[in-house]
């Protein structure tokens, strides 16, 4: 395949955890430049991995949300069954800290995103580009900073990202 065609795209590794089965599912997502290239990659994948089931190797046309979907997460933190609506209307989310720790350890120093088939050149002034990007980011979203005392991310409005008891999570993870 390498001698015949140069396929361009992005590859992402994703791991999900299923608490009811207590298992992990490592899988790959690709965003490929054309359907023909994607079908060729799928064919090569099935040749190299004969145990892979063809119907699970899905090729679909990309849309505006495809890149967002690709970049969304590397480790799925919660499942649909992990949400509980409290009496005051707030929603409590259960996070499987031990599983998340295992996923992060498995992905440590791994290239979870990888572009392939193309080399990009940066022609603009990097500092100017950084400045523009930072200004745009700061104007559009809330900024979160790490607070070591609370072991949590705090927004510019003082909101904690997880609200979790870090000491409790540490005890769970290190059992």
C-alpha contacts under 8 A as a table, 3 or more apart, distances in Angstrom:
res1	aa1	res2	aa2	distance
1	X	4	X	5.29
1	X	5	X	6.22
1	X	44	X	7.42
2	X	5	X	5.83
2	X	6	X	6.53
3	X	6	X	7.94
6	X	117	X	6.02
7	X	32	X	7.35
7	X	33	X	7.41
7	X	37	X	6.03
7	X	116	X	7.48
7	X	117	X	5.55
8	X	32	X	6.01
8	X	33	X	5.77
8	X	115	X	7.69
8	X	116	X	5.56
8	X	117	X	4.28
8	X	118	X	6.10
9	X	30	X	6.91
9	X	31	X	5.38
9	X	32	X	4.34
9	X	33	X	5.87
9	X	115	X	5.79
9	X	116	X	5.55
9	X	117	X	6.69
9	X	118	X	7.99
10	X	30	X	5.58
10	X	31	X	5.22
10	X	32	X	6.67
10	X	113	X	6.97
10	X	114	X	5.56
10	X	115	X	4.29
10	X	116	X	6.19
11	X	28	X	6.86
11	X	29	X	5.80
11	X	30	X	4.54
11	X	31	X	6.67
11	X	112	X	7.85
11	X	113	X	5.66
11	X	114	X	5.12
11	X	115	X	6.29
11	X	116	X	7.84
12	X	28	X	5.58
12	X	29	X	5.15
12	X	30	X	6.35
12	X	70	X	7.04
12	X	74	X	7.72
12	X	112	X	5.43
12	X	113	X	4.54
12	X	114	X	6.52
13	X	26	X	7.11
13	X	27	X	5.99
13	X	28	X	4.72
13	X	29	X	6.58
13	X	74	X	6.52
13	X	112	X	5.01
13	X	113	X	6.71
14	X	26	X	5.76
14	X	27	X	5.45
14	X	28	X	6.03
14	X	29	X	7.50
14	X	73	X	7.37
14	X	74	X	4.57
14	X	75	X	5.87
14	X	76	X	7.89
14	X	112	X	7.59
15	X	24	X	6.61
15	X	25	X	5.38
15	X	26	X	4.37
15	X	27	X	6.36
15	X	74	X	6.31
15	X	75	X	5.04
15	X	76	X	6.68
15	X	103	X	6.96
16	X	24	X	5.65
16	X	25	X	5.18
16	X	26	X	6.67
16	X	75	X	5.76
16	X	76	X	5.03
16	X	77	X	7.66
17	X	22	X	7.12
17	X	23	X	5.87
17	X	24	X	4.54
17	X	25	X	6.40
17	X	76	X	6.95
17	X	77	X	7.83
17	X	99	X	6.87
18	X	21	X	5.64
18	X	22	X	5.51
18	X	23	X	5.49
18	X	24	X	6.33
18	X	79	X	7.63
19	X	22	X	4.52
19	X	23	X	6.90
19	X	96	X	7.97
29	X	70	X	6.88
30	X	70	X	7.72
31	X	62	X	7.62
31	X	66	X	7.71
31	X	67	X	7.57
31	X	70	X	7.56
32	X	35	X	7.39
32	X	37	X	6.81
32	X	38	X	5.81
33	X	37	X	6.96
33	X	38	X	7.69
34	X	37	X	5.26
34	X	38	X	6.24
35	X	38	X	4.95
35	X	39	X	6.08
35	X	59	X	7.59
35	X	60	X	7.98
35	X	61	X	7.19
36	X	39	X	5.14
36	X	40	X	6.15
37	X	40	X	5.02
37	X	41	X	6.16
38	X	41	X	5.06
38	X	42	X	6.13
38	X	59	X	6.79
39	X	42	X	4.99
39	X	43	X	6.13
39	X	59	X	7.10
40	X	43	X	5.09
40	X	44	X	6.23
41	X	44	X	5.10
41	X	45	X	6.05
42	X	45	X	4.97
42	X	46	X	6.23
42	X	57	X	6.81
43	X	46	X	5.26
43	X	47	X	6.32
44	X	47	X	5.07
44	X	48	X	6.23
45	X	48	X	5.22
45	X	49	X	5.94
46	X	49	X	5.07
46	X	50	X	5.53
46	X	51	X	7.91
46	X	52	X	6.22
46	X	53	X	7.84
46	X	54	X	6.98
47	X	50	X	5.83
49	X	52	X	5.60
50	X	53	X	7.85
52	X	56	X	7.81
53	X	56	X	5.56
53	X	57	X	6.98
54	X	57	X	5.31
55	X	58	X	6.70
62	X	65	X	7.71
62	X	66	X	5.48
63	X	66	X	5.36
64	X	67	X	7.13
64	X	68	X	7.98
65	X	68	X	5.19
65	X	69	X	6.06
66	X	69	X	5.02
66	X	70	X	6.09
67	X	70	X	4.92
67	X	71	X	6.16
68	X	71	X	5.19
68	X	72	X	5.76
69	X	72	X	5.11
70	X	73	X	7.62
71	X	74	X	7.76
73	X	76	X	6.44
74	X	112	X	7.27
75	X	100	X	7.50
75	X	103	X	6.90
75	X	104	X	7.89
76	X	79	X	7.72
77	X	95	X	6.24
77	X	96	X	7.23
77	X	100	X	6.85
78	X	82	X	6.12
78	X	93	X	7.50
78	X	94	X	6.82
78	X	95	X	5.77
78	X	96	X	7.32
79	X	82	X	5.39
79	X	83	X	7.83
80	X	83	X	6.33
82	X	93	X	5.68
82	X	94	X	4.98
82	X	95	X	7.37
83	X	91	X	6.53
83	X	92	X	5.77
83	X	93	X	4.73
83	X	94	X	6.47
84	X	91	X	5.63
84	X	92	X	5.10
84	X	93	X	6.47
85	X	89	X	6.25
85	X	90	X	6.00
85	X	91	X	4.52
85	X	92	X	6.27
86	X	89	X	5.44
86	X	90	X	5.44
86	X	91	X	5.89
86	X	92	X	6.90
87	X	90	X	7.37
96	X	99	X	5.48
96	X	100	X	6.10
97	X	100	X	5.02
97	X	101	X	6.07
97	X	169	X	6.39
97	X	172	X	7.26
97	X	173	X	6.44
98	X	101	X	5.11
98	X	102	X	6.31
98	X	172	X	6.58
98	X	173	X	4.75
99	X	102	X	5.05
99	X	103	X	6.21
100	X	103	X	5.04
100	X	104	X	6.14
101	X	104	X	5.14
101	X	105	X	6.09
101	X	173	X	6.96
102	X	105	X	5.12
102	X	106	X	6.13
103	X	106	X	5.06
103	X	107	X	6.23
104	X	107	X	5.10
104	X	108	X	5.90
105	X	108	X	5.09
107	X	110	X	5.15
107	X	111	X	7.93
107	X	112	X	7.34
111	X	114	X	6.55
115	X	118	X	7.51
122	X	126	X	7.91
124	X	128	X	7.83
124	X	129	X	7.01
125	X	128	X	5.42
125	X	129	X	6.20
126	X	129	X	5.00
126	X	130	X	6.03
127	X	130	X	5.03
127	X	131	X	6.17
128	X	131	X	5.12
128	X	132	X	6.30
129	X	132	X	5.16
129	X	133	X	6.11
130	X	133	X	5.11
130	X	134	X	6.00
131	X	134	X	5.22
131	X	135	X	6.16
132	X	135	X	5.24
132	X	136	X	6.22
133	X	136	X	5.14
133	X	137	X	6.10
134	X	137	X	5.05
134	X	138	X	5.99
135	X	138	X	5.20
135	X	139	X	6.12
136	X	139	X	5.26
136	X	140	X	6.28
137	X	140	X	5.33
137	X	141	X	6.07
138	X	141	X	5.79
138	X	142	X	7.03
138	X	143	X	6.93
142	X	155	X	6.48
142	X	156	X	6.53
143	X	155	X	5.67
143	X	156	X	5.81
144	X	153	X	5.79
144	X	154	X	5.28
144	X	155	X	4.30
144	X	156	X	6.38
145	X	153	X	5.33
145	X	154	X	5.44
145	X	155	X	6.51
145	X	156	X	7.96
146	X	151	X	7.28
146	X	152	X	5.96
146	X	153	X	4.46
146	X	154	X	6.30
147	X	150	X	5.64
147	X	151	X	5.75
147	X	152	X	5.59
147	X	153	X	5.84
147	X	154	X	6.44
148	X	151	X	4.73
148	X	152	X	6.92
150	X	166	X	7.34
151	X	166	X	5.92
152	X	160	X	6.41
152	X	161	X	6.44
152	X	162	X	6.63
152	X	163	X	7.17
152	X	164	X	7.71
152	X	166	X	7.82
153	X	160	X	5.77
153	X	161	X	5.27
153	X	162	X	7.50
154	X	157	X	7.78
154	X	158	X	5.64
154	X	159	X	5.45
154	X	160	X	4.59
154	X	161	X	6.10
155	X	158	X	5.12
155	X	159	X	5.14
155	X	160	X	6.50
155	X	161	X	7.39
156	X	159	X	7.46
160	X	163	X	5.40
164	X	169	X	7.65
165	X	168	X	5.38
165	X	169	X	6.45
166	X	169	X	5.12
166	X	170	X	6.08
167	X	170	X	5.01
167	X	171	X	6.27
168	X	171	X	5.17
168	X	172	X	6.33
169	X	172	X	5.03
169	X	173	X	6.08
170	X	173	X	5.22
170	X	174	X	6.07
171	X	174	X	5.28
171	X	175	X	6.15
172	X	175	X	5.49
